[in-house]
């Protein structure tokens, strides 16, 4: 028997937590307007995530944005793909442009970011069905849903403050013109965002070029803003679009619900006893 309703009744965290504890296999479909998310689970672990929202990039675009290939290599592989009919990933490996594990990393990133994007759409309708989920175990490493639960909860908690700092998708930042700006953020990831800030690139452009996903890019940029390493050059107000899913990221999630206290625990109890 399946389960359906809206995330206003049971939050995204509630449903994924139940799937995790009951080690369910099946497909969770969520709908909000024209947007549809499909998350696939095998024995409680996430093995598939997709959305049909317009603007969702294909594998080639994900590999390009994450720096695995350049645009010329992608164009050449697409031409070869048309002639030989092989999947793009196989074509790129055959041409020596990437390693097979690179495809796995890119797909895992897409899987994770698509699932986490759903946490920002708490007013969606959902249905969980015990249907077979197809995935390639040679490329996809199942993701522990405890990580999805904890990371989703963290992103919901932190996003409003981050959104305030980055000012909007169309905002532009520049390096602090002061001679000695405070720069407490010194990780490689912070440095990458700092180097991408050029006084002309918008926040949305930073997200597209970083390859780190919308939340992580915005978080790192927000750190640089707090440290006064970068300052606002052009104000913005537009919502950010997630480059992985194509969905708009609501700057103020409605009624975010924290993960229940047992989400990070080691127990295997059935917390809900729902009729699945």
C-alpha positions as protocol buffer text, in pm:
chain_id: "A"
residue {
  index: 1
  type: UNK
  ca { x: 0 y: 0 z: 0 }
}
residue {
  index: 2
  type: UNK
  ca { x: 136 y: 345 z: -89 }
}
residue {
  index: 3
  type: UNK
  ca { x: 134 y: 668 z: 104 }
}
residue {
  index: 4
  type: UNK
  ca { x: 32 y: 1009 z: -23 }
}
residue {
  index: 5
  type: UNK
  ca { x: -45 y: 1356 z: 106 }
}
residue {
  index: 6
  type: UNK
  ca { x: 123 y: 1695 z: 127 }
}
residue {
  index: 7
  type: UNK
  ca { x: 442 y: 1798 z: 302 }
}
residue {
  index: 8
  type: UNK
  ca { x: 231 y: 2034 z: 511 }
}
residue {
  index: 9
  type: UNK
  ca { x: 102 y: 1725 z: 692 }
}
residue {
  index: 10
  type: UNK
  ca { x: 425 y: 1524 z: 694 }
}
residue {
  index: 11
  type: UNK
  ca { x: 740 y: 1721 z: 609 }
}
residue {
  index: 12
  type: UNK
  ca { x: 1002 y: 1607 z: 360 }
}
residue {
  index: 13
  type: UNK
  ca { x: 1216 y: 1512 z: 659 }
}
residue {
  index: 14
  type: UNK
  ca { x: 934 y: 1304 z: 812 }
}
residue {
  index: 15
  type: UNK
  ca { x: 881 y: 1099 z: 497 }
}
residue {
  index: 16
  type: UNK
  ca { x: 1250 y: 1039 z: 422 }
}
residue {
  index: 17
  type: UNK
  ca { x: 1310 y: 950 z: 786 }
}
residue {
  index: 18
  type: UNK
  ca { x: 1040 y: 684 z: 770 }
}
residue {
  index: 19
  type: UNK
  ca { x: 1186 y: 545 z: 448 }
}
residue {
  index: 20
  type: UNK
  ca { x: 1527 y: 534 z: 618 }
}
residue {
  index: 21
  type: UNK
  ca { x: 1415 y: 359 z: 938 }
}
residue {
  index: 22
  type: UNK
  ca { x: 1185 y: 112 z: 766 }
}
residue {
  index: 23
  type: UNK
  ca { x: 1451 y: 46 z: 498 }
}
residue {
  index: 24
  type: UNK
  ca { x: 1192 y: 86 z: 227 }
}
residue {
  index: 25
  type: UNK
  ca { x: 1252 y: 40 z: -145 }
}
residue {
  index: 26
  type: UNK
  ca { x: 1040 y: 241 z: -383 }
}
residue {
  index: 27
  type: UNK
  ca { x: 975 y: 574 z: -544 }
}
residue {
  index: 28
  type: UNK
  ca { x: 883 y: 904 z: -380 }
}
residue {
  index: 29
  type: UNK
  ca { x: 717 y: 1145 z: -624 }
}
residue {
  index: 30
  type: UNK
  ca { x: 655 y: 1507 z: -526 }
}
residue {
  index: 31
  type: UNK
  ca { x: 465 y: 1767 z: -728 }
}
residue {
  index: 32
  type: UNK
  ca { x: 440 y: 2143 z: -699 }
}
residue {
  index: 33
  type: UNK
  ca { x: 270 y: 2313 z: -992 }
}
residue {
  index: 34
  type: UNK
  ca { x: 454 y: 2200 z: -1305 }
}
residue {
  index: 35
  type: UNK
  ca { x: 757 y: 2078 z: -1110 }
}
residue {
  index: 36
  type: UNK
  ca { x: 798 y: 1708 z: -1034 }
}
residue {
  index: 37
  type: UNK
  ca { x: 1068 y: 1541 z: -827 }
}
residue {
  index: 38
  type: UNK
  ca { x: 1125 y: 1165 z: -826 }
}
residue {
  index: 39
  type: UNK
  ca { x: 1346 y: 1013 z: -555 }
}
residue {
  index: 40
  type: UNK
  ca { x: 1425 y: 643 z: -573 }
}
residue {
  index: 41
  type: UNK
  ca { x: 1524 y: 439 z: -268 }
}
residue {
  index: 42
  type: UNK
  ca { x: 1669 y: 92 z: -224 }
}
residue {
  index: 43
  type: UNK
  ca { x: 1653 y: -51 z: 128 }
}
residue {
  index: 44
  type: UNK
  ca { x: 1626 y: 300 z: 269 }
}
residue {
  index: 45
  type: UNK
  ca { x: 1915 y: 449 z: 72 }
}
residue {
  index: 46
  type: UNK
  ca { x: 1886 y: 709 z: -203 }
}
residue {
  index: 47
  type: UNK
  ca { x: 1982 y: 569 z: -545 }
}
residue {
  index: 48
  type: UNK
  ca { x: 1794 y: 794 z: -789 }
}
residue {
  index: 49
  type: UNK
  ca { x: 1680 y: 1157 z: -803 }
}
residue {
  index: 50
  type: UNK
  ca { x: 1545 y: 1351 z: -1097 }
}
residue {
  index: 51
  type: UNK
  ca { x: 1318 y: 1641 z: -1182 }
}
residue {
  index: 52
  type: UNK
  ca { x: 1148 y: 1729 z: -1507 }
}
residue {
  index: 53
  type: UNK
  ca { x: 1162 y: 2102 z: -1434 }
}
residue {
  index: 54
  type: UNK
  ca { x: 1263 y: 2293 z: -1745 }
}
residue {
  index: 55
  type: UNK
  ca { x: 1625 y: 2399 z: -1728 }
}
residue {
  index: 56
  type: UNK
  ca { x: 1763 y: 2089 z: -1557 }
}
residue {
  index: 57
  type: UNK
  ca { x: 2104 y: 2022 z: -1710 }
}
residue {
  index: 58
  type: UNK
  ca { x: 2199 y: 1693 z: -1866 }
}
residue {
  index: 59
  type: UNK
  ca { x: 2506 y: 1489 z: -1772 }
}
residue {
  index: 60
  type: UNK
  ca { x: 2730 y: 1679 z: -2012 }
}
residue {
  index: 61
  type: UNK
  ca { x: 2638 y: 2013 z: -1860 }
}
residue {
  index: 62
  type: UNK
  ca { x: 2696 y: 1881 z: -1508 }
}
residue {
  index: 63
  type: UNK
  ca { x: 3041 y: 1749 z: -1607 }
}
residue {
  index: 64
  type: UNK
  ca { x: 3116 y: 2083 z: -1770 }
}
residue {
  index: 65
  type: UNK
  ca { x: 3009 y: 2292 z: -1471 }
}
residue {
  index: 66
  type: UNK
  ca { x: 3208 y: 2078 z: -1230 }
}
residue {
  index: 67
  type: UNK
  ca { x: 3522 y: 2116 z: -1439 }
}
residue {
  index: 68
  type: UNK
  ca { x: 3559 y: 1755 z: -1554 }
}
residue {
  index: 69
  type: UNK
  ca { x: 3549 y: 1848 z: -1922 }
}
residue {
  index: 70
  type: UNK
  ca { x: 3567 y: 2163 z: -2134 }
}
residue {
  index: 71
  type: UNK
  ca { x: 3305 y: 2280 z: -2382 }
}
residue {
  index: 72
  type: UNK
  ca { x: 3510 y: 2169 z: -2683 }
}
residue {
  index: 73
  type: UNK
  ca { x: 3537 y: 1814 z: -2548 }
}
residue {
  index: 74
  type: UNK
  ca { x: 3164 y: 1807 z: -2479 }
}
residue {
  index: 75
  type: UNK
  ca { x: 3080 y: 1925 z: -2830 }
}
residue {
  index: 76
  type: UNK
  ca { x: 3309 y: 1661 z: -2984 }
}
residue {
  index: 77
  type: UNK
  ca { x: 3159 y: 1385 z: -2771 }
}
residue {
  index: 78
  type: UNK
  ca { x: 2806 y: 1491 z: -2867 }
}
residue {
  index: 79
  type: UNK
  ca { x: 2897 y: 1470 z: -3237 }
}
residue {
  index: 80
  type: UNK
  ca { x: 3046 y: 1125 z: -3186 }
}
residue {
  index: 81
  type: UNK
  ca { x: 2742 y: 1021 z: -2985 }
}
residue {
  index: 82
  type: UNK
  ca { x: 2510 y: 1114 z: -3273 }
}
residue {
  index: 83
  type: UNK
  ca { x: 2714 y: 896 z: -3508 }
}
residue {
  index: 84
  type: UNK
  ca { x: 2771 y: 592 z: -3287 }
}
residue {
  index: 85
  type: UNK
  ca { x: 2466 y: 599 z: -3062 }
}
residue {
  index: 86
  type: UNK
  ca { x: 2654 y: 541 z: -2735 }
}
residue {
  index: 87
  type: UNK
  ca { x: 2547 y: 709 z: -2408 }
}
residue {
  index: 88
  type: UNK
  ca { x: 2734 y: 1034 z: -2356 }
}
residue {
  index: 89
  type: UNK
  ca { x: 2922 y: 908 z: -2052 }
}
residue {
  index: 90
  type: UNK
  ca { x: 3050 y: 602 z: -2235 }
}
residue {
  index: 91
  type: UNK
  ca { x: 3147 y: 819 z: -2531 }
}
residue {
  index: 92
  type: UNK
  ca { x: 3352 y: 1054 z: -2313 }
}
residue {
  index: 93
  type: UNK
  ca { x: 3530 y: 762 z: -2146 }
}
residue {
  index: 94
  type: UNK
  ca { x: 3602 y: 599 z: -2483 }
}
residue {
  index: 95
  type: UNK
  ca { x: 3746 y: 927 z: -2612 }
}
residue {
  index: 96
  type: UNK
  ca { x: 3971 y: 950 z: -2305 }
}
residue {
  index: 97
  type: UNK
  ca { x: 3817 y: 1278 z: -2189 }
}
residue {
  index: 98
  type: UNK
  ca { x: 3717 y: 1157 z: -1843 }
}
residue {
  index: 99
  type: UNK
  ca { x: 3746 y: 854 z: -1617 }
}
residue {
  index: 100
  type: UNK
  ca { x: 3445 y: 640 z: -1532 }
}
residue {
  index: 101
  type: UNK
  ca { x: 3468 y: 744 z: -1167 }
}
residue {
  index: 102
  type: UNK
  ca { x: 3428 y: 1106 z: -1275 }
}
residue {
  index: 103
  type: UNK
  ca { x: 3085 y: 1022 z: -1412 }
}
residue {
  index: 104
  type: UNK
  ca { x: 2999 y: 856 z: -1082 }
}
residue {
  index: 105
  type: UNK
  ca { x: 3104 y: 1164 z: -886 }
}
residue {
  index: 106
  type: UNK
  ca { x: 2902 y: 1394 z: -1113 }
}
residue {
  index: 107
  type: UNK
  ca { x: 2593 y: 1174 z: -1094 }
}
residue {
  index: 108
  type: UNK
  ca { x: 2621 y: 1146 z: -716 }
}
residue {
  index: 109
  type: UNK
  ca { x: 2639 y: 1525 z: -694 }
}
residue {
  index: 110
  type: UNK
  ca { x: 2327 y: 1557 z: -908 }
}
residue {
  index: 111
  type: UNK
  ca { x: 2153 y: 1291 z: -698 }
}
residue {
  index: 112
  type: UNK
  ca { x: 2235 y: 1468 z: -372 }
}
residue {
  index: 113
  type: UNK
  ca { x: 2153 y: 1822 z: -485 }
}
residue {
  index: 114
  type: UNK
  ca { x: 1821 y: 1721 z: -645 }
}
residue {
  index: 115
  type: UNK
  ca { x: 1708 y: 1546 z: -327 }
}
residue {
  index: 116
  type: UNK
  ca { x: 1815 y: 1837 z: -107 }
}
residue {
  index: 117
  type: UNK
  ca { x: 1638 y: 2087 z: -334 }
}
residue {
  index: 118
  type: UNK
  ca { x: 1310 y: 1919 z: -241 }
}
residue {
  index: 119
  type: UNK
  ca { x: 1348 y: 2036 z: 120 }
}
residue {
  index: 120
  type: UNK
  ca { x: 1280 y: 2391 z: -2 }
}
residue {
  index: 121
  type: UNK
  ca { x: 937 y: 2298 z: -138 }
}
residue {
  index: 122
  type: UNK
  ca { x: 747 y: 2202 z: 176 }
}
residue {
  index: 123
  type: UNK
  ca { x: 407 y: 2271 z: 21 }
}
residue {
  index: 124
  type: UNK
  ca { x: 439 y: 1999 z: -245 }
}
residue {
  index: 125
  type: UNK
  ca { x: 212 y: 1698 z: -277 }
}
residue {
  index: 126
  type: UNK
  ca { x: 379 y: 1359 z: -254 }
}
residue {
  index: 127
  type: UNK
  ca { x: 323 y: 989 z: -312 }
}
residue {
  index: 128
  type: UNK
  ca { x: 545 y: 699 z: -208 }
}
residue {
  index: 129
  type: UNK
  ca { x: 499 y: 378 z: -406 }
}
residue {
  index: 130
  type: UNK
  ca { x: 674 y: 46 z: -371 }
}
residue {
  index: 131
  type: UNK
  ca { x: 790 y: 37 z: -732 }
}
residue {
  index: 132
  type: UNK
  ca { x: 1119 y: -92 z: -877 }
}
residue {
  index: 133
  type: UNK
  ca { x: 1391 y: 173 z: -906 }
}
residue {
  index: 134
  type: UNK
  ca { x: 1642 y: 130 z: -1186 }
}
residue {
  index: 135
  type: UNK
  ca { x: 1997 y: 261 z: -1146 }
}
residue {
  index: 136
  type: UNK
  ca { x: 2348 y: 164 z: -1250 }
}
residue {
  index: 137
  type: UNK
  ca { x: 2534 y: 36 z: -939 }
}
residue {
  index: 138
  type: UNK
  ca { x: 2864 y: 64 z: -1128 }
}
residue {
  index: 139
  type: UNK
  ca { x: 2819 y: 443 z: -1139 }
}
residue {
  index: 140
  type: UNK
  ca { x: 2587 y: 528 z: -850 }
}
residue {
  index: 141
  type: UNK
  ca { x: 2688 y: 474 z: -489 }
}
residue {
  index: 142
  type: UNK
  ca { x: 2373 y: 467 z: -273 }
}
residue {
  index: 143
  type: UNK
  ca { x: 2358 y: 769 z: -44 }
}
residue {
  index: 144
  type: UNK
  ca { x: 2280 y: 718 z: 323 }
}
residue {
  index: 145
  type: UNK
  ca { x: 1952 y: 898 z: 391 }
}
residue {
  index: 146
  type: UNK
  ca { x: 2077 y: 1005 z: 734 }
}
residue {
  index: 147
  type: UNK
  ca { x: 2312 y: 1241 z: 549 }
}
residue {
  index: 148
  type: UNK
  ca { x: 2024 y: 1375 z: 336 }
}
residue {
  index: 149
  type: UNK
  ca { x: 1815 y: 1433 z: 650 }
}
residue {
  index: 150
  type: UNK
  ca { x: 2085 y: 1614 z: 842 }
}
residue {
  index: 151
  type: UNK
  ca { x: 2206 y: 1820 z: 545 }
}
residue {
  index: 152
  type: UNK
  ca { x: 1851 y: 1911 z: 441 }
}
residue {
  index: 153
  type: UNK
  ca { x: 1772 y: 2029 z: 794 }
}
residue {
  index: 154
  type: UNK
  ca { x: 2095 y: 2230 z: 809 }
}
residue {
  index: 155
  type: UNK
  ca { x: 2026 y: 2400 z: 477 }
}
residue {
  index: 156
  type: UNK
  ca { x: 1675 y: 2498 z: 581 }
}
residue {
  index: 157
  type: UNK
  ca { x: 1807 y: 2646 z: 905 }
}
residue {
  index: 158
  type: UNK
  ca { x: 2091 y: 2840 z: 743 }
}
residue {
  index: 159
  type: UNK
  ca { x: 1936 y: 2953 z: 415 }
}
residue {
  index: 160
  type: UNK
  ca { x: 1741 y: 3263 z: 534 }
}
residue {
  index: 161
  type: UNK
  ca { x: 2057 y: 3423 z: 679 }
}
residue {
  index: 162
  type: UNK
  ca { x: 2261 y: 3326 z: 370 }
}
residue {
  index: 163
  type: UNK
  ca { x: 1995 y: 3470 z: 138 }
}
residue {
  index: 164
  type: UNK
  ca { x: 2013 y: 3803 z: 325 }
}
residue {
  index: 165
  type: UNK
  ca { x: 2390 y: 3820 z: 281 }
}
residue {
  index: 166
  type: UNK
  ca { x: 2403 y: 3742 z: -91 }
}
residue {
  index: 167
  type: UNK
  ca { x: 2128 y: 3995 z: -174 }
}
residue {
  index: 168
  type: UNK
  ca { x: 1969 y: 3812 z: -472 }
}
residue {
  index: 169
  type: UNK
  ca { x: 2056 y: 3615 z: -785 }
}
residue {
  index: 170
  type: UNK
  ca { x: 2119 y: 3934 z: -985 }
}
residue {
  index: 171
  type: UNK
  ca { x: 2344 y: 4097 z: -724 }
}
residue {
  index: 172
  type: UNK
  ca { x: 2708 y: 4162 z: -813 }
}
residue {
  index: 173
  type: UNK
  ca { x: 3000 y: 4158 z: -569 }
}
residue {
  index: 174
  type: UNK
  ca { x: 3354 y: 4287 z: -598 }
}
residue {
  index: 175
  type: UNK
  ca { x: 3673 y: 4247 z: -398 }
}
residue {
  index: 176
  type: UNK
  ca { x: 3693 y: 4481 z: -103 }
}
residue {
  index: 177
  type: UNK
  ca { x: 3876 y: 4793 z: -227 }
}
residue {
  index: 178
  type: UNK
  ca { x: 4030 y: 4851 z: 116 }
}
residue {
  index: 179
  type: UNK
  ca { x: 4398 y: 4768 z: 137 }
}
residue {
  index: 180
  type: UNK
  ca { x: 4363 y: 4521 z: 422 }
}
residue {
  index: 181
  type: UNK
  ca { x: 4016 y: 4365 z: 425 }
}
residue {
  index: 182
  type: UNK
  ca { x: 3947 y: 4108 z: 695 }
}
residue {
  index: 183
  type: UNK
  ca { x: 3970 y: 3765 z: 537 }
}
residue {
  index: 184
  type: UNK
  ca { x: 3910 y: 3491 z: 793 }
}
residue {
  index: 185
  type: UNK
  ca { x: 3776 y: 3247 z: 532 }
}
residue {
  index: 186
  type: UNK
  ca { x: 4078 y: 3073 z: 386 }
}
residue {
  index: 187
  type: UNK
  ca { x: 3972 y: 2729 z: 260 }
}
residue {
  index: 188
  type: UNK
  ca { x: 4028 y: 2626 z: -100 }
}
residue {
  index: 189
  type: UNK
  ca { x: 3654 y: 2649 z: -160 }
}
residue {
  index: 190
  type: UNK
  ca { x: 3640 y: 3004 z: -25 }
}
residue {
  index: 191
  type: UNK
  ca { x: 3938 y: 3095 z: -242 }
}
residue {
  index: 192
  type: UNK
  ca { x: 3764 y: 2957 z: -550 }
}
residue {
  index: 193
  type: UNK
  ca { x: 3458 y: 3176 z: -493 }
}
residue {
  index: 194
  type: UNK
  ca { x: 3681 y: 3474 z: -410 }
}
residue {
  index: 195
  type: UNK
  ca { x: 3860 y: 3432 z: -744 }
}
residue {
  index: 196
  type: UNK
  ca { x: 3530 y: 3409 z: -933 }
}
residue {
  index: 197
  type: UNK
  ca { x: 3411 y: 3740 z: -787 }
}
residue {
  index: 198
  type: UNK
  ca { x: 3512 y: 4001 z: -1045 }
}
residue {
  index: 199
  type: UNK
  ca { x: 3277 y: 4295 z: -1011 }
}
residue {
  index: 200
  type: UNK
  ca { x: 3069 y: 4191 z: -1313 }
}
residue {
  index: 201
  type: UNK
  ca { x: 2959 y: 3832 z: -1250 }
}
residue {
  index: 202
  type: UNK
  ca { x: 2621 y: 3799 z: -1078 }
}
residue {
  index: 203
  type: UNK
  ca { x: 2553 y: 3565 z: -788 }
}
residue {
  index: 204
  type: UNK
  ca { x: 2371 y: 3339 z: -1036 }
}
residue {
  index: 205
  type: UNK
  ca { x: 2684 y: 3346 z: -1251 }
}
residue {
  index: 206
  type: UNK
  ca { x: 2897 y: 3248 z: -953 }
}
residue {
  index: 207
  type: UNK
  ca { x: 2669 y: 2950 z: -892 }
}
residue {
  index: 208
  type: UNK
  ca { x: 2692 y: 2841 z: -1257 }
}
residue {
  index: 209
  type: UNK
  ca { x: 3070 y: 2871 z: -1267 }
}
residue {
  index: 210
  type: UNK
  ca { x: 3161 y: 2727 z: -929 }
}
residue {
  index: 211
  type: UNK
  ca { x: 3034 y: 2373 z: -987 }
}
residue {
  index: 212
  type: UNK
  ca { x: 2952 y: 2351 z: -617 }
}
residue {
  index: 213
  type: UNK
  ca { x: 2575 y: 2386 z: -628 }
}
residue {
  index: 214
  type: UNK
  ca { x: 2357 y: 2677 z: -532 }
}
residue {
  index: 215
  type: UNK
  ca { x: 2358 y: 2634 z: -155 }
}
residue {
  index: 216
  type: UNK
  ca { x: 2730 y: 2578 z: -110 }
}
residue {
  index: 217
  type: UNK
  ca { x: 2823 y: 2863 z: -343 }
}
residue {
  index: 218
  type: UNK
  ca { x: 2585 y: 3100 z: -164 }
}
residue {
  index: 219
  type: UNK
  ca { x: 2711 y: 2988 z: 177 }
}
residue {
  index: 220
  type: UNK
  ca { x: 3075 y: 3046 z: 82 }
}
residue {
  index: 221
  type: UNK
  ca { x: 2993 y: 3383 z: -72 }
}
residue {
  index: 222
  type: UNK
  ca { x: 2804 y: 3476 z: 244 }
}
residue {
  index: 223
  type: UNK
  ca { x: 3114 y: 3392 z: 450 }
}
residue {
  index: 224
  type: UNK
  ca { x: 3325 y: 3620 z: 231 }
}
residue {
  index: 225
  type: UNK
  ca { x: 3067 y: 3897 z: 274 }
}
residue {
  index: 226
  type: UNK
  ca { x: 3076 y: 3855 z: 652 }
}
residue {
  index: 227
  type: UNK
  ca { x: 3456 y: 3868 z: 645 }
}
residue {
  index: 228
  type: UNK
  ca { x: 3445 y: 4182 z: 429 }
}
residue {
  index: 229
  type: UNK
  ca { x: 3663 y: 4007 z: 172 }
}
residue {
  index: 230
  type: UNK
  ca { x: 3399 y: 4100 z: -87 }
}
residue {
  index: 231
  type: UNK
  ca { x: 3146 y: 4381 z: -89 }
}
residue {
  index: 232
  type: UNK
  ca { x: 2823 y: 4448 z: -275 }
}
residue {
  index: 233
  type: UNK
  ca { x: 2872 y: 4637 z: -603 }
}
residue {
  index: 234
  type: UNK
  ca { x: 2523 y: 4605 z: -754 }
}
residue {
  index: 235
  type: UNK
  ca { x: 2210 y: 4530 z: -551 }
}
residue {
  index: 236
  type: UNK
  ca { x: 1984 y: 4244 z: -655 }
}
residue {
  index: 237
  type: UNK
  ca { x: 1647 y: 4100 z: -566 }
}
residue {
  index: 238
  type: UNK
  ca { x: 1585 y: 3795 z: -788 }
}
residue {
  index: 239
  type: UNK
  ca { x: 1543 y: 3442 z: -652 }
}
residue {
  index: 240
  type: UNK
  ca { x: 1819 y: 3192 z: -720 }
}
residue {
  index: 241
  type: UNK
  ca { x: 1770 y: 2904 z: -961 }
}
residue {
  index: 242
  type: UNK
  ca { x: 1927 y: 2573 z: -865 }
}
residue {
  index: 243
  type: UNK
  ca { x: 2148 y: 2481 z: -1164 }
}
residue {
  index: 244
  type: UNK
  ca { x: 2115 y: 2108 z: -1093 }
}
residue {
  index: 245
  type: UNK
  ca { x: 1737 y: 2088 z: -1080 }
}
residue {
  index: 246
  type: UNK
  ca { x: 1634 y: 2407 z: -1258 }
}
residue {
  index: 247
  type: UNK
  ca { x: 1401 y: 2490 z: -966 }
}
residue {
  index: 248
  type: UNK
  ca { x: 1383 y: 2829 z: -801 }
}
residue {
  index: 249
  type: UNK
  ca { x: 1515 y: 2831 z: -446 }
}
residue {
  index: 250
  type: UNK
  ca { x: 1265 y: 3001 z: -218 }
}
residue {
  index: 251
  type: UNK
  ca { x: 1462 y: 3253 z: -10 }
}
residue {
  index: 252
  type: UNK
  ca { x: 1222 y: 3199 z: 280 }
}
residue {
  index: 253
  type: UNK
  ca { x: 1111 y: 2833 z: 304 }
}
residue {
  index: 254
  type: UNK
  ca { x: 759 y: 2805 z: 442 }
}
residue {
  index: 255
  type: UNK
  ca { x: 732 y: 2646 z: 786 }
}
residue {
  index: 256
  type: UNK
  ca { x: 1057 y: 2448 z: 775 }
}
residue {
  index: 257
  type: UNK
  ca { x: 1034 y: 2152 z: 1009 }
}
residue {
  index: 258
  type: UNK
  ca { x: 1349 y: 2019 z: 1176 }
}
residue {
  index: 259
  type: UNK
  ca { x: 1445 y: 1656 z: 1154 }
}
residue {
  index: 260
  type: UNK
  ca { x: 1303 y: 1454 z: 1439 }
}
residue {
  index: 261
  type: UNK
  ca { x: 1541 y: 1382 z: 1724 }
}
residue {
  index: 262
  type: UNK
  ca { x: 1596 y: 1022 z: 1616 }
}
residue {
  index: 263
  type: UNK
  ca { x: 1722 y: 1106 z: 1267 }
}
residue {
  index: 264
  type: UNK
  ca { x: 2086 y: 1101 z: 1359 }
}
residue {
  index: 265
  type: UNK
  ca { x: 2064 y: 811 z: 1602 }
}
residue {
  index: 266
  type: UNK
  ca { x: 2174 y: 457 z: 1548 }
}
residue {
  index: 267
  type: UNK
  ca { x: 1848 y: 281 z: 1629 }
}
residue {
  index: 268
  type: UNK
  ca { x: 1644 y: 87 z: 1380 }
}
residue {
  index: 269
  type: UNK
  ca { x: 1302 y: 127 z: 1535 }
}
residue {
  index: 270
  type: UNK
  ca { x: 1000 y: 194 z: 1316 }
}
residue {
  index: 271
  type: UNK
  ca { x: 898 y: 546 z: 1426 }
}
residue {
  index: 272
  type: UNK
  ca { x: 569 y: 563 z: 1247 }
}
residue {
  index: 273
  type: UNK
  ca { x: 421 y: 224 z: 1172 }
}
residue {
  index: 274
  type: UNK
  ca { x: 262 y: 362 z: 855 }
}
residue {
  index: 275
  type: UNK
  ca { x: 69 y: 120 z: 629 }
}
residue {
  index: 276
  type: UNK
  ca { x: 327 y: 69 z: 355 }
}
